[in-house]
Amino acid sequence: MGFLPHKRSKKHRGKVRTWPKDDPSQPVHLTAFLGYKAGMTHTLREMHRTGLKQSKREEVEAVTIIDTPPVIVVGVVGYIQTVRGLRSLKTIFAEHLSDECRRRFYKNWSSKKKAFTKYSKKWQDETGKKQLDKDFERMKKYCSAIRVLVHSQMRLLPIKQKKAHIMEVQLNGGSISDKVDWAKERLEQAVPVSAVFYQDEMIDVIGVTKGHGFKGVTSRWHTKKLPRKTHKGLRKVACIGAWHPARVGYTIARAGQKGYNHRTELNKKVSRYLNGHDGKFGGFPHYGDVNNDFVMVKGCVIGTKKRVLTLRKSLLVHTSRKSKETIELKLIDTTSKFGHGRFQTAQEKRAFMGPLKKHALKTQPEPLVEEA
């Protein structure tokens, strides 16, 4: 009942509805990041949890690989506190916006592309620069929350989509003046995932689940099937309520949309974050090679391959032994996920199988062209 109505999500990207509480004693940092689900693999590690029988025992754990290329900061938004909540005071964009970012502002990219052509001139003349400095000073004076606009870099991903995903990310830590200065310095700059999350941290994953289309009541709500001899079908709900009130209640299981719902999964542990060249994965089915920084999260996450996910810092203060446990990996499985996965690397396969036909074709000399 807590997830009703089971309807299709309006947005494809996960929306952050609550941000972590600000702590001025910490340095200024982002509280969320954009990533793309690549696939799953497994790891081998030694458990270190005192007082348990499983301590110092090797464990095989499933992990999810989330591709996280650096995000680009393209704007600053200042919010003031009112009796009705936060209200935006001013939004300032950077001088130069990449094409993958500007594609988000257009439904038809074959247009004249006039968006932000006049706005970018503010950064070039003296009058515009004075106005921008004035806006930054107003933010420092009146705002109670500062957020930055960031967009993903689609050209670094093995995905056909060219239009970048843009989102607002709240800045936490330091004073309001420090946050404005941090955002101003990093306009048009890339921020890596290592500047946001650290290893063994507990994070939240926000996104949209895998869609299954229109489904019947048995598949959608897992109701019990009726007996075999039931008239007119057995994957149904036999009683859908009383005669009066003369309408079907919202709590009655009915057929309809299954999946593609907006969900937030809490407390996912970051097993490790690496560079794609360090991981050396043999490519993931329906995704491809991971060549950027990636986050390795323990367990599974929502969504299908290539699905954009929002990674957010946890809202809680974690004190349990499980959340504070350090993870030391002995092995990350890098076998091909297409097939049985017999070899960890291409060199290992070549050493075992010997030179194959494709290797012989590469080593053959090119035929000489006869002169006329």
Rosetta blueprint (number, residue, H / E / L):
1 M L
2 G L
3 F L
4 L L
5 P L
6 H L
7 K L
8 R L
9 S L
10 K L
11 K L
12 H L
13 R L
14 G L
15 K L
16 V L
17 R L
18 T L
19 W L
20 P L
21 K L
22 D L
23 D L
24 P L
25 S L
26 Q L
27 P L
28 V L
29 H E
30 L E
31 T L
32 A E
33 F E
34 L E
35 G E
36 Y E
37 K E
38 A E
39 G E
40 M E
41 T E
42 H E
43 T E
44 L E
45 R E
46 E E
47 M L
48 H L
49 R L
50 T L
51 G L
52 L L
53 K L
54 Q L
55 S L
56 K L
57 R L
58 E E
59 E E
60 V E
61 E E
62 A E
63 V E
64 T E
65 I E
66 I E
67 D E
68 T L
69 P L
70 P L
71 V E
72 I E
73 V E
74 V E
75 G E
76 V E
77 V E
78 G E
79 Y E
80 I E
81 Q E
82 T E
83 V L
84 R L
85 G E
86 L E
87 R E
88 S E
89 L E
90 K E
91 T E
92 I E
93 F E
94 A L
95 E L
96 H L
97 L L
98 S L
99 D H
100 E H
101 C H
102 R H
103 R H
104 R H
105 F H
106 Y L
107 K L
108 N L
109 W L
110 S L
111 S L
112 K L
113 K L
114 K L
115 A L
116 F L
117 T L
118 K L
119 Y H
120 S H
121 K H
122 K H
123 W H
124 Q L
125 D L
126 E H
127 T H
128 G H
129 K H
130 K H
131 Q H
132 L H
133 D H
134 K H
135 D H
136 F H
137 E H
138 R H
139 M H
140 K H
141 K H
142 Y H
143 C L
144 S L
145 A E
146 I E
147 R E
148 V E
149 L E
150 V E
151 H E
152 S L
153 Q L
154 M H
155 R H
156 L H
157 L L
158 P L
159 I L
160 K L
161 Q L
162 K L
163 K L
164 A L
165 H L
166 I E
167 M E
168 E E
169 V E
170 Q E
171 L E
172 N E
173 G L
174 G L
175 S L
176 I H
177 S H
178 D H
179 K H
180 V H
181 D H
182 W H
183 A H
184 K H
185 E H
186 R L
187 L L
188 E L
189 Q L
190 A E
191 V E
192 P L
193 V H
194 S H
195 A H
196 V L
197 F L
198 Y L
199 Q L
200 D L
201 E L
202 M E
203 I E
204 D E
205 V E
206 I E
207 G E
208 V E
209 T L
210 K L
211 G E
212 H E
213 G E
214 F E
215 K E
216 G L
217 V H
218 T H
219 S H
220 R H
221 W H
222 H L
223 T L
224 K L
225 K L
226 L L
227 P L
228 R L
229 K L
230 T L
231 H L
232 K L
233 G L
234 L L
235 R L
236 K L
237 V L
238 A L
239 C L
240 I L
241 G L
242 A L
243 W L
244 H L
245 P L
246 A L
247 R L
248 V L
249 G L
250 Y L
251 T L
252 I L
253 A L
254 R L
255 A L
256 G E
257 Q E
258 K E
259 G E
260 Y L
261 N L
262 H E
263 R E
264 T E
265 E E
266 L E
267 N E
268 K E
269 K E
270 V E
271 S E
272 R E
273 Y E
274 L E
275 N L
276 G H
277 H H
278 D H
279 G H
280 K L
281 F L
282 G L
283 G L
284 F E
285 P L
286 H L
287 Y L
288 G E
289 D L
290 V L
291 N L
292 N L
293 D L
294 F E
295 V E
296 M E
297 V E
298 K E
299 G L
300 C L
301 V L
302 I L
303 G L
304 T L
305 K L
306 K L
307 R L
308 V E
309 L E
310 T E
311 L E
312 R E
313 K E
314 S L
315 L L
316 L L
317 V L
318 H L
319 T L
320 S L
321 R H
322 K H
323 S H
324 K H
325 E L
326 T L
327 I L
328 E L
329 L E
330 K E
331 L E
332 I E
333 D L
334 T L
335 T L
336 S L
337 K L
338 F L
339 G L
340 H L
341 G L
342 R L
343 F L
344 Q L
345 T L
346 A H
347 Q H
348 E H
349 K H
350 R H
351 A H
352 F H
353 M H
354 G L
355 P L
356 L L
357 K H
358 K H
359 H H
360 A H
361 L H
362 K H
363 T H
364 Q L
365 P L
366 E L
367 P L
368 L L
369 V L
370 E L
371 E L
372 A L
